[in-house]
């Protein structure tokens, strides 16, 4: 069997997903790329196989797995990269938050949106996208990875996984994802499977969704580049990260400060 590595990437048509596709392609991965649009452009650029599908569909995730096996006979990595809270919110009549006088995304006592402004249906939709969808991907790829006794999985989460923040009121769902990932990493570590999440901070791909002044609160003084996240994911699925599992790697320019620093 050809041992050139194979990766499935969901949400690969733009932003962090396409940056990850480019980073893995340069590392020699053969790619199965899934998005609602079919990933035509990034598949052409990277030599990958693009398929149209939804991360909210078990059958579509099974199709991605079967496509990988039909083409290449193996799956070495799987990266979940779909969905934003803002996309979920657009589907619901949620009142806009009044401007934060301090333009702060850490803590602002004047921030106006109440958590309970958000209808229950929006919470359920966010949980479906941010937690159940990556779980659906993991469930789909696990049997093949267990058979190979090898595999690496990364779910792209968000900065709120390390510290929920008021401007991202749906953010606590990220904590639920990290809980599931930790349990699965514990369960499947001895199967040779590593499972991690990555939590990007303020990224160039979402710059229109936050106050420009928020970058003043980033120690590095700028938004993150999509390619920086893609390269970090390429590291996490590589053997160079062979002893890393069950972790949430934060890529945020120094915003989150562990240990009370």
VOBA-1610 file (N, C-alpha, C; in pm, whole numbers, padded with zeros to 5 digits, always signed):
BEGIN
Unk+00085-00120+00000Unk+00000+00000+00000Unk+00089+00125+00000Unk+00052+00221-00082Unk+00123+00349-00086Unk+00110+00417+00050Unk+00224+00455+00109Unk+00223+00513+00242Unk+00226+00665+00243Unk+00213+00729+00125Unk+00203+00874+00124Unk+00078+00913+00201Unk+00088+01004+00300Unk-00025+01029+00391Unk-00145+01093+00322Unk-00260+01066+00382Unk-00389+01112+00329Unk-00462+01187+00441Unk-00521+01301+00407Unk-00596+01380+00505Unk-00732+01418+00449Unk-00832+01414+00536Unk-00964+01469+00507Unk-00973+01604+00577Unk-01018+01706+00505Unk-01037+01839+00563Unk-01179+01885+00531Unk-01256+01916+00633Unk-01388+01973+00610Unk-01380+02125+00618Unk-01477+02192+00558Unk-01475+02338+00555Unk-01353+02391+00482Unk-01313+02320+00376Unk-01184+02347+00311Unk-01190+02452+00201Unk-01305+02511+00177Unk-01317+02601+00062Unk-01263+02741+00087Unk-01235+02777+00213Unk-01184+02911+00238Unk-01129+02925+00378Unk-01066+03039+00406Unk-01020+03070+00539Unk-00922+02968+00594Unk-00948+02925+00717Unk-00857+02833+00784Unk-00851+02697+00716Unk-00964+02654+00660Unk-00966+02524+00593Unk-00876+02519+00471Unk-00884+02620+00385Unk-00800+02620+00266Unk-00653+02642+00301Unk-00627+02722+00406Unk-00488+02740+00451Unk-00430+02608+00500Unk-00512+02530+00567Unk-00467+02398+00614Unk-00443+02305+00496Unk-00529+02311+00396Unk-00510+02229+00277Unk-00377+02261+00210Unk-00345+02388+00198Unk-00218+02427+00135Unk-00099+02377+00218Unk-00109+02394+00350Unk+00002+02353+00436Unk+00025+02203+00429Unk-00081+02124+00429Unk-00066+01978+00423Unk-00022+01932+00285Unk-00073+01998+00181Unk-00030+01962+00046Unk+00121+01979+00031Unk+00174+02087+00088Unk+00318+02110+00080Unk+00398+02008+00159Unk+00332+01942+00257Unk+00397+01837+00333Unk+00381+01699+00268Unk+00319+01697+00150Unk+00306+01571+00077Unk+00178+01495+00100Unk+00081+01554+00169Unk-00046+01486+00191Unk-00131+01485+00065Unk-00200+01375+00045Unk-00306+01368-00055Unk-00437+01402+00017Unk-00519+01483-00046Unk-00628+01548+00025Unk-00765+01511-00027Unk-00857+01489+00066Unk-01000+01484+00039Unk-01059+01609+00103Unk-01114+01698+00024Unk-01158+01829+00069Unk-01309+01840+00057Unk-01375+01871+00169Unk-01521+01877+00168Unk-01570+02013+00214Unk-01669+02064+00143Unk-01743+02183+00185Unk-01877+02179+00114Unk-01964+02270+00149Unk-02094+02274+00083Unk-02081+02305-00065Unk-01975+02380-00101Unk-01957+02420-00241Unk-01880+02316-00324Unk-01813+02226-00257Unk-01738+02123-00330Unk-01589+02149-00343Unk-01539+02263-00295Unk-01394+02290-00288Unk-01325+02283-00425Unk-01389+02329-00529Unk-01335+02314-00664Unk-01200+02384-00677Unk-01191+02508-00634Unk-01068+02585-00655Unk-00952+02532-00573Unk-00972+02508-00443Unk-00862+02462-00359Unk-00823+02319-00396Unk-00918+02239-00443Unk-00884+02104-00488Unk-00796+02110-00612Unk-00829+02201-00702Unk-00746+02217-00822Unk-00606+02264-00786Unk-00599+02358-00693Unk-00470+02415-00653Unk-00380+02312-00585Unk-00438+02226-00502Unk-00359+02133-00421Unk-00354+01992-00478Unk-00426+01968-00588Unk-00432+01833-00642Unk-00519+01740-00561Unk-00606+01797-00477Unk-00693+01716-00393Unk-00821+01676-00465Unk-00900+01596-00395Unk-01031+01554-00444Unk-01136+01634-00369Unk-01212+01714-00439Unk-01315+01796-00376Unk-01450+01729-00381Unk-01521+01732-00271Unk-01657+01676-00267Unk-01749+01776-00197Unk-01874+01779-00240Unk-01974+01864-00178Unk-02044+01787-00068Unk-02058+01850+00048Unk-02126+01782+00157Unk-02138+01871+00278Unk-02217+01827+00374Unk-02242+01903+00496Unk-02186+01828+00616Unk-02120+01901+00704Unk-02067+01840+00826Unk-02180+01804+00922Unk-02302+01847+00892Unk-02417+01814+00976Unk-02484+01684+00932Unk-02426+01617+00833Unk-02485+01496+00777Unk-02394+01376+00800Unk-02445+01274+00866Unk-02368+01150+00884Unk-02333+01089+00749Unk-02427+01088+00657Unk-02403+01025+00528Unk-02296+01100+00449Unk-02293+01231+00459Unk-02191+01308+00388Unk-02052+01283+00447Unk-02043+01272+00579Unk-01914+01241+00640Unk-01870+01100+00602Unk-01964+01007+00599Unk-01930+00872+00556Unk-01883+00873+00410Unk-01943+00959+00329Unk-01902+00971+00189Unk-01758+01020+00179Unk-01720+01116+00264Unk-01582+01166+00262Unk-01484+01056+00298Unk-01519+00978+00398Unk-01432+00866+00438Unk-01421+00764+00325Unk-01534+00729+00265Unk-01531+00630+00159Unk-01455+00681+00036Unk-01465+00810+00009Unk-01390+00869-00102Unk-01240+00855-00077Unk-01198+00882+00046Unk-01056+00866+00079Unk-01011+00721+00061Unk-01092+00629+00106Unk-01054+00487+00096Unk-01057+00440-00049Unk-01154+00485-00126Unk-01162+00446-00267Unk-01042+00497-00345Unk-00999+00619-00316Unk-00889+00678-00392Unk-00753+00635-00342Unk-00739+00624-00208Unk-00604+00608-00152Unk-00589+00492-00054Unk-00700+00436-00005Unk-00691+00319+00080Unk-00648+00346+00223Unk-00644+00472+00265Unk-00600+00503+00401Unk-00646+00643+00441Unk-00645+00670+00572Unk-00673+00804+00625Unk-00576+00826+00740Unk-00484+00919+00723Unk-00385+00946+00826Unk-00421+01064+00914Unk-00498+01157+00860Unk-00534+01277+00936Unk-00674+01321+00897Unk-00742+01382+00993Unk-00874+01441+00967Unk-00881+01573+01041Unk-00920+01677+00969Unk-00925+01812+01026Unk-01065+01868+01006Unk-01128+01905+01118Unk-01259+01968+01111Unk-01240+02119+01110Unk-01290+02185+01005Unk-01271+02329+00994Unk-01391+02399+00939Unk-01508+02381+00999Unk-01628+02443+00944Unk-01705+02515+01054Unk-01766+02628+01017Unk-01861+02692+01106Unk-01806+02805+01191Unk-01887+02910+01203Unk-01861+03022+01293Unk-01988+03055+01368Unk-01970+03106+01489Unk-02088+03149+01566Unk-02169+03251+01487Unk-02100+03343+01419Unk-02170+03449+01347Unk-02260+03393+01239Unk-02218+03283+01177Unk-02302+03222+01073Unk-02428+03163+01133Unk-02414+03105+01252Unk-02532+03050+01320Unk-02628+03163+01358Unk-02571+03272+01411Unk-02655+03383+01458Unk-02735+03447+01345Unk-02680+03445+01223Unk-02748+03507+01110Unk-02884+03443+01083Unk-02899+03318+01125Unk-03025+03249+01099Unk-03133+03277+01201Unk-03104+03363+01297Unk-03200+03389+01405Unk-03213+03540+01427Unk-03328+03579+01478Unk-03356+03721+01499Unk-03297+03764+01632Unk-03165+03779+01635Unk-03096+03816+01757Unk-03066+03965+01753Unk-03111+04042+01851Unk-03083+04186+01849Unk-02934+04214+01857Unk-02892+04316+01782Unk-02750+04353+01783Unk-02712+04409+01920Unk-02589+04383+01959Unk-02541+04435+02086Unk-02503+04581+02071Unk-02538+04667+02167Unk-02492+04806+02164Unk-02340+04810+02165Unk-02281+04913+02107Unk-02134+04921+02105Unk-02075+04914+02245Unk-01964+04843+02255Unk-01892+04837+02382Unk-01807+04964+02394Unk-01828+05040+02498Unk-01761+05169+02507Unk-01609+05153+02514Unk-01564+05042+02571Unk-01420+05022+02582Unk-01363+04944+02465Unk-01448+04905+02370Unk-01404+04822+02259Unk-01317+04706+02307Unk-01363+04642+02412Unk-01285+04536+02475Unk-01348+04401+02448Unk-01266+04302+02418Unk-01320+04168+02408Unk-01272+04082+02525Unk-01211+04143+02624Unk-01171+04071+02744Unk-01282+04084+02849Unk-01300+04204+02903Unk-01413+04231+02991Unk-01449+04378+02978Unk-01575+04403+02953Unk-01622+04540+02942Unk-01754+04550+03018Unk-01757+04622+03130Unk-01881+04630+03209Unk-01995+04698+03135Unk-01965+04766+03024Unk-02069+04835+02948Unk-02121+04754+02831Unk-02071+04634+02815Unk-02117+04551+02703Unk-02266+04524+02717Unk-02341+04542+02609Unk-02485+04549+02622Unk-02566+04423+02597Unk-02513+04326+02526Unk-02596+04210+02494Unk-02611+04119+02615Unk-02733+04074+02638Unk-02759+03976+02742Unk-02754+03837+02682Unk-02700+03743+02755Unk-02693+03604+02706Unk-02832+03555+02669Unk-02932+03596+02745Unk-03067+03546+02720Unk-03140+03621+02609Unk-03069+03711+02540Unk-03123+03764+02415Unk-03124+03657+02306Unk-03044+03556+02324Unk-03026+03453+02221Unk-03129+03343+02241Unk-03210+03313+02139Unk-03314+03211+02155Unk-03254+03072+02171Unk-03330+02984+02235Unk-03281+02849+02259Unk-03245+02777+02129Unk-03321+02802+02023Unk-03292+02735+01896Unk-03153+02770+01844Unk-03107+02893+01869Unk-02973+02931+01826Unk-02867+02855+01903Unk-02892+02836+02033Unk-02798+02756+02112Unk-02789+02613+02058Unk-02903+02555+02025Unk-02904+02418+01972Unk-02832+02413+01838Unk-02855+02513+01752Unk-02790+02514+01622Unk-02639+02528+01637Unk-02596+02612+01731Unk-02453+02631+01752Unk-02390+02502+01805Unk-02458+02437+01898Unk-02407+02310+01952Unk-02395+02205+01841Unk-02494+02202+01753Unk-02488+02109+01641Unk-02365+02133+01554Unk-02335+02261+01527Unk-02224+02294+01438Unk-02089+02283+01507Unk-02078+02335+01628Unk-01948+02348+01693Unk-01907+02225+01774Unk-02004+02140+01809Unk-01972+02023+01892Unk-02009+01893+01819Unk-02135+01878+01782Unk-02177+01752+01722Unk-02116+01729+01584Unk-02097+01837+01507Unk-02039+01819+01373Unk-01896+01765+01379Unk-01805+01823+01460Unk-01673+01761+01470Unk-01677+01621+01529Unk-01770+01597+01623Unk-01785+01462+01676Unk-01828+01364+01565Unk-01913+01414+01475Unk-01958+01331+01363Unk-01839+01293+01274Unk-01749+01388+01250Unk-01630+01358+01170Unk-01543+01255+01240Unk-01522+01276+01371Unk-01437+01183+01445Unk-01496+01042+01441Unk-01625+01030+01461Unk-01690+00899+01457Unk-01671+00832+01322Unk-01676+00911+01214Unk-01665+00856+01080Unk-01526+00802+01049Unk-01421+00870+01099Unk-01285+00829+01063Unk-01225+00728+01159Unk-01280+00715+01279Unk-01220+00628+01380Unk-01204+00483+01334Unk-01304+00419+01272Unk-01285+00278+01237Unk-01163+00254+01149Unk-01140+00340+01049Unk-01024+00320+00962Unk-00894+00347+01037Unk-00892+00449+01118Unk-00771+00479+01195Unk-00740+00368+01294Unk-00843+00310+01356Unk-00821+00199+01447Unk-00766+00078+01373Unk-00817+00054+01253Unk-00767-00058+01173Unk-00620-00038+01136Unk-00582+00087+01110Unk-00443+00119+01076Unk-00353+00125+01200Unk-00419+00141+01318Unk-00347+00165+01445Unk-00265+00294+01438Unk-00323+00391+01370Unk-00254+00519+01353Unk-00350+00623+01298Unk-00337+00746+01347Unk-00416+00855+01293Unk-00408+00977+01383Unk-00431+01093+01324Unk-00430+01219+01399Unk-00551+01301+01356Unk-00622+01355+01455Unk-00743+01432+01432Unk-00728+01568+01498Unk-00766+01673+01426Unk-00765+01808+01484Unk-00898+01875+01451Unk-00963+01928+01553Unk-01084+02007+01533Unk-01050+02154+01558Unk-01080+02238+01458Unk-01059+02381+01477Unk-01170+02435+01566Unk-01132+02487+01680Unk-01226+02542+01777Unk-01218+02694+01772Unk-01210+02761+01887Unk-01202+02905+01889Unk-01144+02954+02019Unk-01113+03081+02022Unk-01046+03140+02137Unk-01126+03122+02266Unk-01258+03108+02252Unk-01343+03096+02370Unk-01326+02962+02440Unk-01261+02864+02376Unk-01238+02736+02441Unk-01146+02752+02561Unk-01059+02852+02558Unk-00970+02878+02670Unk-01031+02973+02770Unk-01111+03068+02721Unk-01173+03166+02809Unk-01295+03227+02741Unk-01417+03190+02781Unk-01536+03250+02721Unk-01537+03401+02741Unk-01591+03470+02638Unk-01593+03616+02639Unk-01731+03666+02597Unk-01775+03774+02660Unk-01908+03827+02633Unk-01935+03859+02486Unk-01840+03916+02410Unk-01872+03946+02270Unk-01898+03822+02185Unk-01866+03702+02238Unk-01893+03578+02168Unk-01987+03494+02256Unk-02113+03535+02268Unk-02201+03475+02370Unk-02228+03327+02349Unk-02215+03278+02226Unk-02233+03136+02203Unk-02105+03056+02231Unk-01999+03127+02268Unk-01868+03066+02283Unk-01856+02947+02376Unk-01932+02939+02486Unk-01914+02825+02576Unk-01934+02689+02512Unk-01998+02683+02395Unk-02008+02553+02328Unk-01869+02497+02296Unk-01771+02585+02278Unk-01635+02539+02250Unk-01580+02455+02366Unk-01621+02489+02488Unk-01576+02413+02604Unk-01631+02271+02600Unk-01754+02256+02552Unk-01811+02122+02540Unk-01731+02037+02442Unk-01691+02097+02330Unk-01611+02023+02233Unk-01481+01974+02297Unk-01414+02062+02371Unk-01288+02022+02431Unk-01307+01908+02531Unk-01419+01907+02601Unk-01448+01796+02692Unk-01461+01664+02619Unk-01533+01664+02507Unk-01547+01542+02429Unk-01414+01497+02372Unk-01336+01591+02322Unk-01206+01557+02262Unk-01115+01493+02366Unk-01114+01548+02487Unk-01031+01490+02592Unk-01073+01347+02622Unk-01203+01322+02633Unk-01250+01186+02660Unk-01210+01090+02548Unk-01227+01133+02422Unk-01196+01046+02309Unk-01046+01022+02297Unk-00967+01127+02328Unk-00822+01110+02325Unk-00778+01006+02429Unk-00839+01012+02547Unk-00808+00913+02649Unk-00848+00772+02603Unk-00964+00763+02542Unk-01016+00632+02501Unk-00935+00568+02389Unk-00885+00649+02295Unk-00824+00593+02174Unk-00674+00614+02164Unk-00613+00665+02269Unk-00468+00683+02266Unk-00394+00553+02241Unk-00439+00444+02301Unk-00371+00315+02284Unk-00405+00248+02151Unk-00497+00308+02077Unk-00522+00264+01940Unk-00429+00332+01842Unk-00340+00418+01893Unk-00248+00491+01806Unk-00308+00616+01745Unk-00419+00664+01804Unk-00491+00779+01748Unk-00477+00898+01843Unk-00435+01010+01788Unk-00423+01134+01865Unk-00534+01230+01823Unk-00595+01294+01923Unk-00708+01385+01896Unk-00685+01514+01974Unk-00681+01626+01904Unk-00658+01756+01965Unk-00751+01860+01905Unk-00759+01974+01972Unk-00824+02090+01912Unk-00723+02203+01901Unk-00754+02298+01816Unk-00673+02419+01803Unk-00767+02538+01814Unk-00726+02637+01891Unk-00812+02752+01919Unk-00749+02880+01865Unk-00787+02921+01745Unk-00735+03047+01690Unk-00792+03167+01763Unk-00715+03275+01765Unk-00763+03401+01822Unk-00829+03488+01718Unk-00798+03616+01717Unk-00854+03709+01620Unk-00783+03687+01487Unk-00856+03637+01388Unk-00795+03595+01263Unk-00831+03688+01147Unk-00743+03695+01048Unk-00767+03779+00931Unk-00894+03738+00857Unk-00929+03611+00863Unk-01046+03563+00790Unk-01177+03608+00853Unk-01172+03658+00976Unk-01294+03704+01045Unk-01282+03849+01090Unk-01191+03924+01029Unk-01163+04060+01074Unk-01286+04151+01067Unk-01380+04121+00979Unk-01499+04206+00967Unk-01597+04185+01082Unk-01572+04085+01167Unk-01665+04050+01273Unk-01627+04106+01410Unk-01519+04183+01418Unk-01482+04238+01548Unk-01427+04379+01532Unk-01420+04450+01643Unk-01370+04587+01644Unk-01221+04589+01609Unk-01178+04675+01518Unk-01034+04684+01488Unk-00950+04712+01611Unk-01009+04784+01708Unk-00933+04819+01829Unk-00898+04697+01913Unk-00968+04588+01891Unk-00939+04469+01971Unk-00796+04421+01953Unk-00735+04449+01840Unk-00597+04406+01821Unk-00502+04476+01919Unk-00547+04588+01976Unk-00465+04655+02078Unk-00446+04566+02200Unk-00537+04469+02219Unk-00529+04380+02334Unk-00456+04250+02304Unk-00403+04240+02185Unk-00323+04124+02146Unk-00176+04158+02169Unk-00103+04084+02253Unk+00037+04117+02277Unk+00120+04132+02150Unk+00088+04055+02045Unk+00163+04067+01921Unk+00113+04181+01833Unk+00003+04245+01873Unk-00042+04367+01808Unk-00104+04351+01671Unk-00151+04232+01637Unk-00208+04210+01504Unk-00302+04090+01507Unk-00380+04075+01399Unk-00461+03955+01382Unk-00371+03841+01335Unk-00420+03720+01352Unk-00346+03603+01307Unk-00367+03578+01159Unk-00269+03518+01096Unk-00279+03480+00955Unk-00331+03337+00946Unk-00418+03314+00849Unk-00473+03180+00832Unk-00362+03077+00814Unk-00257+03116+00743Unk-00149+03020+00719Unk-00080+02980+00849Unk-00077+03070+00947Unk-00016+03035+01075Unk-00093+02923+01145Unk-00224+02925+01133Unk-00306+02817+01188Unk-00286+02690+01106Unk-00284+02704+00973Unk-00263+02588+00888Unk-00131+02518+00919Unk-00026+02595+00938Unk+00105+02536+00970Unk+00104+02469+01106Unk+00031+02526+01201Unk+00022+02465+01334Unk-00052+02332+01326Unk-00158+02327+01247Unk-00230+02202+01229Unk-00141+02098+01160Unk-00064+02141+01062Unk+00029+02048+00996Unk+00127+01989+01097Unk+00171+02069+01192Unk+00256+02017+01299Unk+00180+01918+01385Unk+00058+01951+01425Unk-00018+01866+01516Unk-00047+01728+01458Unk-00066+01718+01327Unk-00094+01587+01268Unk+00034+01513+01231Unk+00148+01577+01246Unk+00274+01514+01208Unk+00331+01431+01323Unk+00430+01348+01290Unk+00495+01269+01394Unk+00578+01356+01488Unk+00608+01479+01447Unk+00678+01570+01538Unk+00593+01601+01662Unk+00461+01583+01650Unk+00369+01603+01762Unk+00318+01468+01813Unk+00399+01365+01798Unk+00355+01229+01827Unk+00319+01201+01971Unk+00355+01289+02065Unk+00323+01267+02206Unk+00224+01372+02257Unk+00152+01435+02164Unk+00054+01537+02200Unk-00085+01485+02168Unk-00170+01471+02270Unk-00308+01431+02247Unk-00396+01482+02361Unk-00523+01503+02329Unk-00618+01552+02428Unk-00599+01698+02465Unk-00526+01772+02383Unk-00490+01910+02417Unk-00568+02011+02333Unk-00574+02132+02386Unk-00628+02245+02312Unk-00513+02343+02290Unk-00463+02350+02169Unk-00350+02438+02140Unk-00403+02576+02100Unk-00366+02677+02177Unk-00415+02812+02153Unk-00318+02888+02065Unk-00371+02944+01956Unk-00290+03021+01860Unk-00354+03159+01852Unk-00317+03247+01945Unk-00392+03372+01959Unk-00304+03495+01981Unk-00176+03485+01949Unk-00089+03601+01966Unk-00064+03641+02109Unk-00097+03550+02204Unk-00070+03577+02345Unk-00186+03632+02424Unk-00308+03632+02367Unk-00424+03692+02434Unk-00458+03617+02562Unk-00480+03488+02551Unk-00516+03409+02670Unk-00391+03390+02756Unk-00409+03406+02886Unk-00294+03407+02976Unk-00318+03303+03086Unk-00264+03183+03068Unk-00286+03077+03167Unk-00218+03109+03300Unk-00257+03034+03402Unk-00197+03045+03535Unk-00215+03184+03596Unk-00320+03255+03551Unk-00352+03385+03610Unk-00256+03496+03576Unk-00174+03476+03470Unk-00076+03579+03434Unk-00144+03697+03365
//
